[in-house]
């Protein structure tokens, strides 16, 4: 007997074998906590939260070498987590061979895709890369881009329990 077959005012009390079947038909938000696994495929390991100011500082100190590591690491973590995206090696190759012209658009697009796979609004998209191209004359644009992109990625990882 289902809840639809019950007369009004009577509670549904499933038997011991009906619990699994009942749980499959309950919509998200009706007695079940919403988790990332409800949208899309199962998720892999959660990535690392990186301080935006540490990324800036290490990139300056290493004359940009850390930024290449950052692109590799973030793309690789997103690929392992979602099973989609370009991955670390291809992300690094694109950053090197396009002289950094593709990365400002690709990275926020991948971060936005993480949110979209969960049915959440995208805090950053490929158009976020315009901050780098249009604002690089006064150096404020790349800073805004990194704060927005790394902040959205950190918020995503924290929403999944990363510290």
C-alpha positions in Angstrom: 0.0 0.0 0.0 1.4 3.4 -0.9 0.8 6.8 0.7 -1.6 7.6 -2.1 -3.8 4.5 -1.2 -4.1 5.6 2.4 -7.4 7.2 3.5 -7.1 10.8 4.6 -5.8 11.3 8.2 -4.1 7.9 8.5 -0.3 7.6 8.7 1.6 5.3 6.4 3.7 2.8 8.3 5.8 0.7 5.9 6.9 -2.8 6.8 10.5 -3.7 7.3 11.0 -4.5 3.6 9.2 -1.4 2.2 11.7 1.1 3.6 14.2 0.9 0.8 11.5 1.1 -1.9 9.9 4.1 -0.1 13.2 6.0 0.2 13.7 5.7 -3.6 10.5 7.6 -4.3 10.9 10.5 -1.8 11.8 13.8 -3.6 14.8 15.7 -2.4 13.8 18.1 0.3 11.1 15.9 1.7 12.7 14.4 4.7 16.1 13.7 3.0 19.1 15.9 3.3 20.3 17.3 0.0 23.7 16.1 -0.9 25.9 16.6 -4.0 25.3 13.0 -5.1 21.7 13.8 -5.9 22.7 15.7 -9.0 24.8 13.9 -11.7 27.2 11.1 -11.2 28.9 10.1 -7.9 31.6 12.5 -6.8 35.3 11.7 -6.4 37.7 13.2 -3.8 37.4 16.8 -2.7 40.1 19.2 -3.8 42.3 21.4 -1.7 41.4 24.9 -0.5 44.1 27.3 -1.5 44.5 30.8 -0.1 44.1 33.4 -2.9 46.8 35.6 -1.4 49.2 32.6 -1.1 48.6 31.9 -4.8 49.4 35.5 -5.7 52.5 35.6 -3.4 53.9 32.3 -4.6 53.3 33.3 -8.2 55.2 36.5 -7.8 58.1 34.9 -5.8 58.5 32.1 -8.4 58.2 34.4 -11.4 55.0 32.7 -12.5 56.1 29.1 -12.1 53.7 28.5 -9.2 50.8 29.7 -11.4 51.5 26.8 -13.8 51.4 24.4 -10.9 48.2 26.0 -9.7 46.6 25.5 -13.2 47.8 21.9 -13.2 46.6 21.1 -9.6 43.2 22.7 -9.8 42.3 21.2 -13.2 43.5 17.8 -12.0 41.5 18.0 -8.7 38.3 19.0 -10.6 38.8 16.1 -13.1 39.3 13.6 -10.3 36.3 15.0 -8.5 33.8 15.2 -11.3 35.2 12.8 -13.9 34.8 15.6 -16.4 37.0 18.5 -17.6 40.4 18.8 -19.2 42.5 17.5 -16.3 45.9 18.6 -15.1 48.2 17.7 -17.9 46.0 19.2 -20.7 45.3 22.3 -18.5 49.0 22.8 -18.1 49.8 22.3 -21.8 47.1 24.8 -22.7 48.5 27.3 -20.3 52.0 27.0 -21.7 51.3 26.7 -25.4 48.7 29.5 -25.5 50.8 31.8 -23.4 48.0 31.9 -20.8 45.3 33.2 -23.2 43.0 30.2 -22.8 43.4 29.6 -19.1 41.6 32.7 -17.8 38.5 31.4 -19.7 38.9 27.7 -19.2 39.5 27.6 -15.4 36.4 29.6 -14.4 34.3 27.6 -16.9 35.4 24.4 -15.3 34.7 25.8 -11.8 31.2 26.9 -13.0 30.6 23.4 -14.3 31.2 21.9 -10.9 28.4 24.0 -9.6 26.1 23.4 -12.6 26.5 19.6 -12.1 24.9 20.0 -8.7 22.1 22.1 -10.0 23.5 25.2 -8.4 24.0 28.6 -10.1 27.4 29.3 -11.6 29.3 31.9 -9.6 32.0 32.2 -12.4 31.8 31.4 -16.1 34.1 31.6 -19.1 33.3 35.3 -19.4 35.0 35.8 -16.1 38.2 35.5 -18.2 37.5 39.0 -19.6 38.8 40.4 -16.3 42.3 39.2 -17.3 42.3 40.4 -20.9 40.5 43.7 -20.4 42.0 44.6 -17.0 45.6 43.5 -17.5 46.7 47.0 -18.4 46.3 48.2 -14.8 46.8 44.8 -13.1 43.5 45.0 -11.3 41.7 42.7 -13.7 43.9 39.6 -13.1 43.6 40.2 -9.4 39.8 40.3 -9.6 39.8 37.2 -11.9 41.8 35.2 -9.3 39.8 36.4 -6.4 36.5 35.5 -8.1 37.7 32.2 -9.6 39.8 30.8 -6.7 37.1 32.1 -4.2 34.4 30.2 -6.1 36.5 27.0 -6.2 37.3 27.3 -2.5 33.7 27.8 -1.7 32.8 24.7 -3.7 35.4 22.5 -1.9 34.3 23.9 1.5 30.6 23.1 0.7 31.7 19.5 0.4 33.6 19.5 3.7 37.1 20.6 2.8 38.9 22.6 5.4 
